[in-house]
Amino acid sequence: MKQIVLLATAASMMCSLNAKAYDSLFMYAYDKAGAENNYIELTTDDGDMYSATGNTFTNSATDLSGVQVVTADWSTVYCPDNWPEVKLNTVLDFDGAGGNGQGGWIWGWTLSESNYIYFQKSTKKFVISANSDNPIIIGEPGDEYTDLSLYAYDVTNEANINIPMSSKDGIIYTATGYAFPAGAIDGYKGIQVHNADWTEIYAPADETYPAIVKNEPITLVLGGTGEAWITDWCPEASDTFTFNKETGALTISGETSVTNIFDDNETSDPIYYNLQGIRVMNPSHGIYIKCQGSKTTKIRFTGK
């Protein structure tokens, strides 16, 4: 009987070892407006890959500081250096010294339940993915390429749009789940792809002003100074933005049916902008951008 008891005890010990429970880590962020601490529990099955989804910040906060990963008692802190901005789909190194008052910062967006927070303890890499159905997982080949974003300027609302793009091979970058502000009747200009510090910019070739049509690629070149426009439709969350870094091809793809934000008829009244992107009601002498239907052209007025 004693032998049976010992065997049973050993089996129980083995089961306990195989089902080892690892202590959680916590993503910390300080809500500056609400003066509240945010702690989001990150769990793990292997003691290395920690994650969480289905969370939000208190008060839907959009201005947070001190973003870092900590143990429950703050005896170990994983923190970035130089207070970097935390953006969706952007991988950061959390290998700094850390401590209260330090860490990354979040501005202009809030955490949603569809986001996926991921931290790898062995590499000290941290990322918040926009979509939990397709999260960025460090350690899988190519998933660390998150250095490019798509930019556009909303002329009507005078607002910048920046969409982070990710890649599995450092060549093909994609993004989905992002919608441009609807009702921007003046369209969107200056559409280009850039890296984090804007030292690498892909835009249309000099003195070109292509109109982007859904499902049809345009070509961007490194260092180009031209401007791409969207003048007759609005990208939706279901659309996919794709950029080929080798060929420069940029495509916004989705359903072929497009909801126009103004008349696509080529006989509709044209809209004019100066070269600074400001709408001009009565153009006179000079060079302007003419938007009519799905066409965007550069024209010169010689009248007074």
C-alpha positions as CSV (number, residue, x, y, z in Angstrom):
1,M,0.0,0.0,0.0
2,K,2.8,2.4,0.8
3,Q,4.3,1.8,-2.7
4,I,1.0,2.6,-4.3
5,V,0.7,5.8,-2.2
6,L,4.2,6.8,-3.2
7,L,3.5,6.2,-6.9
8,A,0.3,8.2,-6.7
9,T,2.1,11.0,-5.0
10,A,4.8,11.0,-7.7
11,A,2.2,11.1,-10.4
12,S,0.5,14.0,-8.7
13,M,3.8,15.8,-8.5
14,M,4.5,15.2,-12.2
15,C,1.0,16.6,-13.1
16,S,1.8,19.6,-11.0
17,L,5.1,20.2,-12.7
18,N,3.6,19.8,-16.2
19,A,0.9,22.3,-15.3
20,K,3.3,24.9,-13.8
21,A,1.6,28.2,-13.2
22,Y,3.7,31.3,-14.0
23,D,3.1,34.6,-12.2
24,S,1.5,37.3,-14.4
25,L,3.1,40.5,-15.5
26,F,1.3,43.8,-15.8
27,M,1.3,46.5,-18.4
28,Y,1.2,49.8,-16.5
29,A,0.1,53.2,-17.9
30,Y,-0.8,56.4,-16.1
31,D,-3.9,58.3,-17.2
32,K,-2.7,61.9,-17.0
33,A,-6.1,63.5,-17.4
34,G,-7.9,61.3,-14.9
35,A,-4.9,60.9,-12.6
36,E,-5.4,57.2,-12.5
37,N,-3.2,54.1,-12.7
38,N,-4.0,51.5,-15.3
39,Y,-2.8,47.9,-14.7
40,I,-3.6,45.3,-17.4
41,E,-2.7,41.7,-16.5
42,L,-0.5,39.8,-19.0
43,T,-0.7,36.0,-18.7
44,T,1.6,33.3,-20.1
45,D,1.7,29.6,-20.7
46,D,5.5,29.3,-21.0
47,G,7.0,32.0,-18.8
48,D,8.2,34.0,-21.9
49,M,5.4,35.1,-24.1
50,Y,2.9,37.3,-22.1
51,S,-0.3,38.6,-23.6
52,A,-3.7,40.2,-23.0
53,T,-6.8,41.2,-25.0
54,G,-10.3,42.4,-24.3
55,N,-9.1,45.4,-22.2
56,T,-9.7,49.2,-22.2
57,F,-8.1,52.1,-20.4
58,T,-10.0,53.9,-17.6
59,N,-12.2,56.7,-18.9
60,S,-11.2,55.7,-22.4
61,A,-8.0,57.7,-21.8
62,T,-6.0,58.9,-24.8
63,D,-3.1,60.6,-23.0
64,L,-1.1,58.2,-20.9
65,S,2.5,58.2,-19.7
66,G,4.9,55.7,-18.0
67,V,4.0,52.8,-20.2
68,Q,6.0,49.7,-19.0
69,V,5.7,46.1,-18.0
70,V,6.1,45.2,-14.3
71,T,5.7,42.4,-11.8
72,A,2.9,42.6,-9.3
73,D,5.3,44.0,-6.6
74,W,7.3,46.2,-9.0
75,S,10.5,44.2,-8.1
76,T,11.1,43.8,-11.8
77,V,10.4,46.5,-14.3
78,Y,10.7,46.3,-18.1
79,C,10.8,49.8,-19.5
80,P,11.8,51.5,-22.8
81,D,14.5,54.2,-23.0
82,N,14.0,57.7,-24.1
83,W,10.2,57.9,-23.6
84,P,9.1,56.6,-27.0
85,E,5.6,57.0,-28.3
86,V,3.6,53.8,-28.2
87,K,1.7,53.3,-31.4
88,L,-0.4,50.4,-32.6
89,N,1.5,47.7,-34.5
90,T,4.8,49.2,-33.6
91,V,7.4,47.0,-31.8
92,L,9.4,48.6,-29.0
93,D,12.4,47.5,-26.9
94,F,11.5,47.4,-23.2
95,D,15.1,46.8,-22.1
96,G,15.7,50.0,-20.2
97,A,16.2,50.6,-16.4
98,G,12.6,51.6,-15.8
99,G,11.0,53.0,-12.7
100,N,8.3,55.4,-11.7
101,G,7.8,58.4,-14.0
102,Q,9.5,56.6,-16.9
103,G,8.3,54.6,-19.8
104,G,6.5,55.1,-23.1
105,W,3.6,57.4,-23.8
106,I,0.3,57.1,-25.6
107,W,-1.4,60.0,-27.2
108,G,-4.3,60.4,-29.5
109,W,-5.8,56.9,-29.2
110,T,-7.2,54.6,-26.6
111,L,-7.0,50.9,-25.9
112,S,-9.9,48.9,-27.3
113,E,-11.1,45.3,-26.5
114,S,-10.0,44.3,-30.0
115,N,-6.4,45.2,-29.4
116,Y,-3.8,42.6,-28.5
117,I,-1.0,43.4,-26.0
118,Y,2.1,41.3,-26.3
119,F,5.4,41.2,-24.4
120,Q,8.2,38.6,-24.8
121,K,10.4,38.3,-21.7
122,S,13.4,36.8,-23.4
123,T,13.8,39.6,-26.0
124,K,12.1,42.4,-24.0
125,K,10.0,43.3,-27.0
126,F,6.6,44.9,-26.6
127,V,3.8,45.6,-29.1
128,I,0.1,46.4,-29.0
129,S,-1.6,45.0,-32.2
130,A,-4.6,46.7,-33.6
131,N,-6.4,43.5,-34.3
132,S,-6.4,40.5,-31.9
133,D,-7.4,38.2,-34.8
134,N,-4.1,38.9,-36.5
135,P,-1.6,40.0,-33.8
136,I,2.1,40.6,-34.2
137,I,3.9,37.9,-32.3
138,I,7.6,38.4,-31.7
139,G,9.7,35.4,-32.6
140,E,7.9,34.4,-35.8
141,P,9.9,35.3,-38.9
142,G,9.3,38.7,-40.3
143,D,6.7,39.8,-37.8
144,E,9.1,42.4,-36.4
145,Y,8.9,44.6,-39.5
146,T,6.7,47.5,-38.4
147,D,8.7,50.5,-39.5
148,L,6.4,52.1,-42.1
149,S,3.2,54.0,-41.9
150,L,0.7,55.4,-44.5
151,Y,0.1,59.1,-44.3
152,A,-2.8,61.2,-45.7
153,Y,-4.1,64.7,-45.0
154,D,-7.8,65.3,-44.5
155,V,-8.3,68.6,-46.3
156,T,-11.8,69.2,-45.0
157,N,-11.0,68.6,-41.3
158,E,-7.4,69.8,-41.6
159,A,-6.3,66.7,-39.9
160,N,-3.4,64.3,-40.3
161,I,-4.0,60.5,-40.8
162,N,-1.3,58.0,-40.0
163,I,-1.9,54.3,-40.4
164,P,0.8,51.9,-39.1
165,M,1.7,49.1,-41.5
166,S,3.4,45.7,-40.8
167,S,5.3,43.2,-42.8
168,K,6.3,39.6,-42.6
169,D,9.3,40.0,-45.0
170,G,10.3,43.6,-44.9
171,I,9.0,44.1,-48.4
172,I,5.2,43.8,-48.5
173,Y,3.6,46.0,-45.9
174,T,-0.1,45.9,-45.1
175,A,-2.7,47.4,-42.8
176,T,-6.4,46.9,-42.4
177,G,-9.1,47.9,-39.9
178,Y,-8.6,51.7,-40.5
179,A,-11.2,54.1,-41.9
180,F,-10.6,57.6,-43.1
181,P,-13.0,60.2,-41.6
182,A,-16.2,60.1,-43.6
183,G,-17.7,63.2,-45.2
184,A,-14.4,64.8,-46.2
185,I,-15.9,66.5,-49.3
186,D,-12.6,68.1,-50.2
187,G,-10.8,64.7,-50.3
188,Y,-7.4,63.6,-48.9
189,K,-4.1,64.7,-50.2
190,G,-0.4,64.0,-49.8
191,I,-0.9,60.3,-49.5
192,Q,2.5,58.6,-49.0
193,V,4.4,56.0,-47.0
194,H,7.1,57.0,-44.4
195,N,9.2,55.5,-41.7
196,A,9.0,56.5,-38.0
197,D,11.2,59.6,-38.1
198,W,10.2,60.7,-41.7
199,T,13.8,60.2,-43.0
200,E,12.5,57.7,-45.5
201,I,9.5,58.9,-47.6
202,Y,7.8,57.2,-50.5
203,A,5.7,59.5,-52.6
204,P,4.7,60.0,-56.3
205,A,7.4,61.1,-58.6
206,D,8.2,64.9,-58.8
207,E,5.5,67.0,-60.4
208,T,2.9,64.2,-60.5
209,Y,-0.5,64.2,-58.9
210,P,-2.1,60.8,-59.3
211,A,-5.6,60.1,-58.1
212,I,-6.0,56.8,-56.1
213,V,-8.7,54.5,-57.3
214,K,-9.8,51.6,-55.2
215,N,-8.1,48.3,-56.3
216,E,-5.8,50.1,-58.7
217,P,-2.1,50.6,-57.7
218,I,-0.1,53.8,-58.0
219,T,3.7,54.0,-57.9
220,L,5.6,55.7,-55.1
221,V,9.3,56.4,-55.3
222,L,11.8,57.0,-52.5
223,G,12.2,60.8,-52.1
224,G,9.4,61.7,-54.5
225,T,7.8,65.1,-54.0
226,G,4.6,64.6,-56.0
227,E,1.2,64.3,-54.3
228,A,-1.4,61.5,-54.5
229,W,-5.1,62.3,-53.9
230,I,-8.3,60.6,-53.1
231,T,-11.1,62.8,-54.3
232,D,-14.3,60.8,-54.8
233,W,-14.4,58.0,-52.1
234,C,-13.5,57.3,-48.5
235,P,-11.4,54.3,-47.4
236,E,-13.3,52.1,-45.0
237,A,-12.2,49.8,-42.2
238,S,-12.8,46.7,-44.4
239,D,-10.2,48.0,-47.0
240,T,-6.6,46.8,-47.1
241,F,-3.7,49.1,-47.6
242,T,-0.7,47.4,-49.3
243,F,2.7,48.8,-50.1
244,N,5.5,47.0,-51.9
245,K,8.8,48.5,-50.8
246,E,10.7,47.0,-53.7
247,T,8.4,48.1,-56.6
248,G,6.8,51.2,-54.9
249,A,3.3,49.9,-55.6
250,L,0.6,51.3,-53.3
251,T,-2.9,49.8,-53.4
252,I,-6.0,50.3,-51.4
253,S,-8.2,47.3,-52.0
254,G,-11.6,46.3,-51.0
255,E,-15.2,45.8,-52.3
256,T,-15.5,47.1,-55.8
257,S,-18.7,49.1,-54.9
258,V,-17.6,52.5,-53.7
259,T,-19.7,55.0,-51.8
260,N,-18.8,58.3,-53.3
261,I,-18.5,61.4,-51.0
262,F,-19.4,63.6,-53.9
263,D,-20.6,63.1,-57.5
264,D,-18.2,60.9,-59.6
265,N,-19.7,62.2,-62.9
266,E,-17.0,63.6,-65.1
267,T,-19.4,66.4,-66.0
268,S,-19.7,67.5,-62.4
269,D,-18.3,70.8,-61.3
270,P,-14.5,70.7,-60.8
271,I,-12.9,71.5,-57.5
272,Y,-9.6,73.5,-57.5
273,Y,-6.8,73.6,-55.0
274,N,-3.6,75.6,-55.0
275,L,-0.2,73.8,-54.6
276,Q,-0.5,74.1,-50.8
277,G,-3.7,72.1,-50.8
278,I,-6.0,75.0,-50.0
279,R,-9.3,75.0,-51.9
280,V,-9.7,77.9,-54.3
281,M,-13.3,78.9,-55.3
282,N,-12.3,81.1,-58.3
283,P,-8.8,80.3,-59.6
284,S,-7.1,82.9,-61.6
285,H,-3.5,83.2,-62.8
286,G,-1.2,80.4,-61.7
287,I,-1.0,76.6,-61.3
288,Y,-3.7,74.6,-59.6
289,I,-4.8,71.0,-58.9
290,K,-8.1,70.2,-60.6
291,C,-10.3,67.4,-59.1
292,Q,-13.2,66.4,-61.2
293,G,-14.9,63.0,-60.6
294,S,-12.2,60.4,-60.3
295,K,-9.6,62.4,-62.1
296,T,-7.0,64.7,-60.6
297,T,-4.9,66.9,-62.9
298,K,-2.5,69.8,-62.7
299,I,-3.5,72.8,-64.8
300,R,-2.3,76.4,-65.4
301,F,-4.6,79.4,-65.6
302,T,-3.4,82.3,-67.6
303,G,-6.3,84.7,-67.0
304,K,-6.3,87.6,-64.6
